[in-house]
């Protein structure tokens, strides 16, 4: 027995040494893997932070030019229009719905509305709702908005919105599929990223306020209502499960996008949201 143990002892010692070396190599590989993962995570977070800041900067830079886009409003009393600034072929007709009795003051506000800023003011201060279909109550309050000009003015924000989504792991193909599946537009990306960056920058407070609003109020589809971004923020948070921005996946954000696509009245609604963004958050 002793002779057998003596015979196998060198082999046992050899294999123990090999195992120790393999174990050490495994620990070294795991250490560098974890270190690399941390560095990669820090790099991705840095990219996301820069994309967030660039989008918010573009938002502030472009909001004034979007607000200044002008159009004409017909005054039925005087049968007059302010000077038309675009071809009818590039216009899109929207209808303004006032939830309460239309007083002379409200009518005056409507007939003096000749810009995206004016539309934003109607929404903010007169509780107006922008609709894309005529009804008995809104048919007399229609406005032709130069939609092509609106789309062009939103283009820089669409670019930055995509950059933000790229930093979150989206590809261009994934973005386009998300838009198509929800019958959305590229302009909807602006409203979506406005919501995401705001949640990301104010995670705790915004989550609490928006989820309370989501539970307590119901908003109609295809309408832009007062502070719609707050309602959209609630929908987005609901779809994201109120999770931390650091844990948002492409799949989660894709589901959340549908909340934006169904809320807005196309590019015009997004333009109003851009202009009223700061006011919405302050109220």
Secondary structure per residue as TSV (DSSP state, phi and psi in degrees):
chain	resnum	aa	ss	phi	psi
A	1	X	-	360.0	-45.0
A	2	X	H	-61.0	-39.4
A	3	X	H	-63.7	-39.8
A	4	X	H	-65.5	-43.9
A	5	X	H	-62.9	-41.2
A	6	X	H	-63.7	-36.9
A	7	X	H	-65.1	-43.4
A	8	X	H	-85.9	-12.2
A	9	X	H	-56.9	-46.6
A	10	X	H	-61.1	-37.2
A	11	X	H	-67.2	-42.6
A	12	X	H	-61.3	-44.6
A	13	X	H	-62.7	-39.1
A	14	X	H	-63.5	-47.4
A	15	X	H	-67.8	-32.9
A	16	X	H	-63.7	-39.3
A	17	X	H	-65.0	-44.1
A	18	X	H	-60.0	-44.2
A	19	X	H	-62.0	-41.4
A	20	X	H	-63.3	-40.6
A	21	X	H	-66.2	-43.1
A	22	X	H	-62.8	-42.0
A	23	X	H	-63.3	-41.5
A	24	X	H	-64.4	-43.9
A	25	X	H	-61.9	-39.2
A	26	X	H	-62.4	-43.6
A	27	X	H	-63.8	-39.5
A	28	X	H	-64.7	-44.7
A	29	X	H	-61.1	-44.4
A	30	X	H	-62.4	-39.0
A	31	X	H	-61.1	-48.4
A	32	X	H	-69.9	-30.6
A	33	X	H	-64.6	-46.2
A	34	X	H	-64.6	-42.6
A	35	X	H	-62.1	-42.7
A	36	X	H	-66.5	-37.8
A	37	X	H	-63.0	-42.1
A	38	X	H	-64.2	-42.4
A	39	X	H	-64.9	-40.7
A	40	X	H	-63.1	-42.0
A	41	X	H	-63.5	-43.2
A	42	X	H	-63.2	-39.8
A	43	X	H	-64.5	-44.7
A	44	X	H	-64.3	-40.8
A	45	X	H	-63.7	-37.9
A	46	X	H	-64.9	-44.6
A	47	X	H	-60.3	-45.0
A	48	X	H	-63.1	-41.3
A	49	X	H	-62.2	-40.7
A	50	X	H	-67.1	-41.1
A	51	X	H	-64.9	-39.2
A	52	X	H	-60.1	-50.5
A	53	X	H	-64.0	-39.6
A	54	X	H	-65.7	-39.7
A	55	X	H	-65.0	-45.7
A	56	X	H	-64.5	-35.2
A	57	X	H	-66.4	-43.2
A	58	X	H	-64.3	-35.4
A	59	X	H	-61.3	-47.6
A	60	X	H	-66.3	-37.4
A	61	X	H	-70.6	-36.3
A	62	X	H	-96.2	-12.6
A	63	X	H	-62.0	-35.7
A	64	X	H	-68.5	-40.9
A	65	X	H	-68.9	-35.1
A	66	X	H	-67.2	-42.2
A	67	X	H	-61.3	-30.7
A	68	X	T	-85.0	-4.2
A	69	X	-	-59.9	126.8
A	70	X	B	-112.3	161.5
A	71	X	-	-157.1	-175.1
A	72	X	B	-113.9	149.9
A	73	X	-	-127.6	128.6
A	74	X	-	-80.4	130.7
A	75	X	B	-97.7	104.2
A	76	X	T	-65.1	-26.2
A	77	X	T	-69.6	-42.1
A	78	X	T	-103.3	-4.8
A	79	X	T	52.6	44.4
A	80	X	B	-122.4	157.8
A	81	X	-	-132.8	147.3
A	82	X	-	-73.8	163.7
A	83	X	-	-56.8	131.4
A	84	X	-	-73.5	136.8
A	85	X	-	-110.4	-0.1
A	86	X	S	-149.8	164.2
A	87	X	-	-73.0	139.5
A	88	X	G	-55.2	-27.7
A	89	X	G	-65.0	-24.6
A	90	X	G	-99.8	6.6
A	91	X	E	-94.0	157.6
A	92	X	E	-131.3	130.2
A	93	X	E	-87.2	128.8
A	94	X	E	-119.8	163.6
A	95	X	E	-127.4	136.6
A	96	X	E	-101.2	120.3
A	97	X	E	-104.6	123.4
A	98	X	E	-101.3	123.8
A	99	X	S	-68.6	-25.2
A	100	X	S	-110.9	-176.8
A	101	X	-	-58.6	134.7
A	102	X	-	-83.2	102.5
A	103	X	-	-82.2	165.1
A	104	X	H	-55.3	-35.7
A	105	X	H	-64.5	-42.4
A	106	X	H	-66.8	-41.5
A	107	X	H	-61.0	-41.8
A	108	X	H	-61.1	-42.3
A	109	X	H	-62.4	-41.9
A	110	X	H	-64.2	-49.2
A	111	X	H	-70.1	-16.8
A	112	X	T	-95.0	1.3
A	113	X	-	-79.7	116.4
A	114	X	-	-140.3	26.3
A	115	X	B	-158.0	167.8
A	116	X	H	-62.3	-35.9
A	117	X	H	-60.5	-41.1
A	118	X	H	-63.3	-40.3
A	119	X	H	-63.2	-41.9
A	120	X	H	-60.7	-40.0
A	121	X	H	-65.0	-39.9
A	122	X	H	-59.9	-43.5
A	123	X	H	-65.5	-44.3
A	124	X	H	-73.7	-43.8
A	125	X	H	-107.9	-14.8
A	126	X	S	-116.6	8.1
A	127	X	-	56.1	31.1
A	128	X	E	-72.1	152.9
A	129	X	E	-121.1	130.8
A	130	X	E	-94.3	126.0
A	131	X	E	-126.3	157.1
A	132	X	S	-104.7	0.2
A	133	X	S	-125.0	139.8
A	134	X	-	-74.1	144.8
A	135	X	-	-134.6	174.7
A	136	X	T	-59.5	-35.7
A	137	X	T	-89.9	-13.9
A	138	X	T	-116.3	-4.3
A	139	X	T	-58.9	-30.1
A	140	X	T	-84.9	0.6
A	141	X	S	-126.7	66.0
A	142	X	E	-105.7	151.1
A	143	X	E	-139.4	134.4
A	144	X	E	-93.1	115.2
A	145	X	E	-107.6	133.1
A	146	X	E	-70.2	86.9
A	147	X	H	-65.5	-33.7
A	148	X	H	-64.4	-38.2
A	149	X	H	-66.9	-37.7
A	150	X	H	-62.5	-45.8
A	151	X	H	-60.5	-43.6
A	152	X	H	-63.6	-39.8
A	153	X	H	-68.3	-25.3
A	154	X	H	-86.6	-10.8
A	155	X	H	-54.5	-46.3
A	156	X	H	-60.6	-33.2
A	157	X	H	-73.8	-33.1
A	158	X	H	-62.4	-42.7
A	159	X	H	-59.8	-47.8
A	160	X	H	-70.1	-32.2
A	161	X	H	-63.5	-41.1
A	162	X	H	-65.1	-40.1
A	163	X	H	-60.6	-38.9
A	164	X	H	-64.2	-45.1
A	165	X	H	-66.4	-35.5
A	166	X	H	-58.8	-41.9
A	167	X	H	-66.6	-18.6
A	168	X	T	-92.7	-0.4
A	169	X	T	108.8	-0.4
A	170	X	-	-74.3	150.5
A	171	X	-	-106.8	166.7
A	172	X	H	-61.3	-38.8
A	173	X	H	-62.6	-41.8
A	174	X	H	-66.0	-37.9
A	175	X	H	-64.2	-47.4
A	176	X	H	-65.3	-37.9
A	177	X	H	-64.5	-40.9
A	178	X	H	-60.8	-43.9
A	179	X	H	-64.3	-47.6
A	180	X	H	-62.1	-45.4
A	181	X	H	-63.6	-25.1
A	182	X	T	-106.7	11.3
A	183	X	T	52.3	38.5
A	184	X	-	-96.5	-167.7
A	185	X	-	-132.5	165.7
A	186	X	T	-64.1	-27.8
A	187	X	T	-65.3	-27.6
A	188	X	H	-62.0	-24.8
A	189	X	H	-61.6	-32.5
A	190	X	H	-64.0	-49.1
A	191	X	H	-63.2	-38.5
A	192	X	H	-62.3	-49.2
A	193	X	H	-71.9	-31.8
A	194	X	H	-55.3	-44.3
A	195	X	H	-68.4	-47.3
A	196	X	H	-61.9	-45.3
A	197	X	H	-67.0	-34.6
A	198	X	H	-69.5	-40.0
A	199	X	H	-64.5	-42.5
A	200	X	H	-62.6	-38.6
A	201	X	H	-81.0	-21.3
A	202	X	T	-135.7	49.2
A	203	X	H	-51.0	-54.9
A	204	X	H	-70.2	-52.6
A	205	X	H	-64.9	-46.2
A	206	X	H	-65.4	-39.5
A	207	X	H	-60.1	-46.3
A	208	X	H	-63.4	-49.0
A	209	X	H	-65.2	-44.0
A	210	X	H	-70.1	-37.7
A	211	X	H	-68.8	-35.2
A	212	X	H	-62.8	-42.1
A	213	X	H	-66.2	-38.1
A	214	X	H	-61.6	-39.9
A	215	X	H	-72.2	-35.7
A	216	X	H	-91.4	-15.7
A	217	X	-	-132.4	153.0
A	218	X	-	-120.1	136.1
A	219	X	-	-120.5	137.7
A	220	X	-	-73.2	152.5
A	221	X	T	-79.6	159.1
A	222	X	T	57.2	32.1
A	223	X	-	-136.4	146.5
A	224	X	B	-105.3	112.3
A	225	X	-	-104.6	170.7
A	226	X	T	-55.5	127.9
A	227	X	T	52.0	48.3
A	228	X	H	-60.0	-28.8
A	229	X	H	-60.5	-30.8
A	230	X	H	-67.4	-43.6
A	231	X	H	-64.3	-41.7
A	232	X	H	-64.4	-40.3
A	233	X	H	-58.3	-38.0
A	234	X	H	-65.2	-44.9
A	235	X	H	-62.7	-42.4
A	236	X	H	-64.2	-45.2
A	237	X	H	-62.5	-36.9
A	238	X	H	-61.6	-45.9
A	239	X	H	-67.2	-31.4
A	240	X	H	-85.1	-5.0
A	241	X	T	69.5	24.9
A	242	X	T	56.6	26.3
A	243	X	-	-76.0	163.7
A	244	X	-	-67.3	146.5
A	245	X	G	-58.0	-29.8
A	246	X	G	-67.3	-19.2
A	247	X	G	-106.6	5.7
A	248	X	-	-65.6	129.4
A	249	X	-	-103.7	165.3
A	250	X	H	-60.1	-40.9
A	251	X	H	-63.3	-42.6
A	252	X	H	-64.0	-44.8
A	253	X	H	-68.7	-33.0
A	254	X	H	-62.8	-42.9
A	255	X	H	-63.6	-39.4
A	256	X	H	-67.4	-28.1
A	257	X	H	-60.5	-32.9
A	258	X	H	-60.7	-28.2
A	259	X	H	-65.8	-31.2
A	260	X	H	-81.2	-45.2
A	261	X	H	-59.7	-33.1
A	262	X	T	-85.9	-13.2
A	263	X	T	-87.4	-34.7
A	264	X	S	-93.4	153.1
A	265	X	-	-91.1	56.5
A	266	X	H	62.8	-156.6
A	267	X	H	-57.6	-34.8
A	268	X	H	-65.6	-44.3
A	269	X	H	-62.6	-39.1
A	270	X	H	-64.8	-41.9
A	271	X	H	-60.6	-43.2
A	272	X	H	-62.0	-40.6
A	273	X	H	-63.1	-40.5
A	274	X	H	-61.2	-45.7
A	275	X	H	-67.7	-38.0
A	276	X	H	-92.0	3.3
A	277	X	H	-54.8	-52.5
A	278	X	H	-62.9	-42.1
A	279	X	H	-65.6	-40.4
A	280	X	H	-58.6	-45.0
A	281	X	H	-70.4	-25.8
A	282	X	H	-81.7	-16.3
A	283	X	-	-93.3	360.0
